[in-house]
Amino acid sequence: MEKAPIRFTAEMADVPFEVRCFCPETEALLRDYRSDKAPEFVIDLADGECDGVRKLLTEHWDKQPDPFAAYGRTDKAAYIEEETFHWMLDQKLSPYGVFQFHGSAICLDGEAYIFTAPSGTGKSTHTRLWRERFGDRVWMINDDMPYLRIFDDCVRAYGTPWNGKHRLGCNGSAPIKAIAYLRRDDENHIEPLPKETAFAVVMKETFRLPDKAWWARMMGQIKTVLDRIPFYRLRCNMAPEAAEIALRGMKYGELR
């Protein structure tokens, strides 16, 4: 007898969807994102639509000399299903103006600020400085892979369950005030980043899918974000004043 799927409705980026999965780990991943709204679409992880993604992920797993250590997982089936779900969700959300971005997203006074950089540069450390400096005015949206969604009047950052090794984030959202490309330096300095450079940064730090239609749509979505949201280069150390300089630049345009 075939195993019956686990069925429930979840919601991310204000888009509800039905999930049909088989691993309890997938259900647990989405526990904080459950919804009672009518779903816009279904992600059925037994559907043939998922076969190509599953095959690719399985090949990647099997090539690793120690995949359990490489992926930080204890179960191959759970890993393959969760990552298949992740890829399929990105495809399904793309027509809604949604894409996933590698960055640490924080909310201060109702506005989101996102810091992006290659892994290990210090994004999480910098947002920790904001939490320490600004206290209750601040909360974490997502520390690693927030969703960005384009609306007619704003672009919002959303929490996702893919929130980094520190597990910082929540099921919440805020309109984006500014984005900064973070680099380490001995001194603190913030300046506008040219659009062509910002475009390359966003493309590099965006969750990618091997799908031509997704790529074409993605190019337009990134352009829209960069037309609406100020993008900065932030060179900073880890002193507390780095948070002050970043805020003054990104919120008030006080550059230095």
Secondary structure, 3 states (H helix, E strand, C coil): CCCCCEEEEEEECCEEEEEEECCHHHHHHCHHHECCCCCCCEEECCCHHHHHHHHHHHHHHHHCCCHHHHHCCCCHHHHHHHHHHHHHHHHHHHHHCEEEECCEEEEECCEEEEEECCCCCCHHHHHHHHHHHHHHHEEEEECCCCEEEECCCCEEEECCCCCCCCCCECCCEEEEEEEEEEEECCCCEEEECCHHHHHHHHHHCECCCCCHHHHHHHHHHHHHHHHHCCEEEEEECCCCHHHHHHHHHHHHCCCC
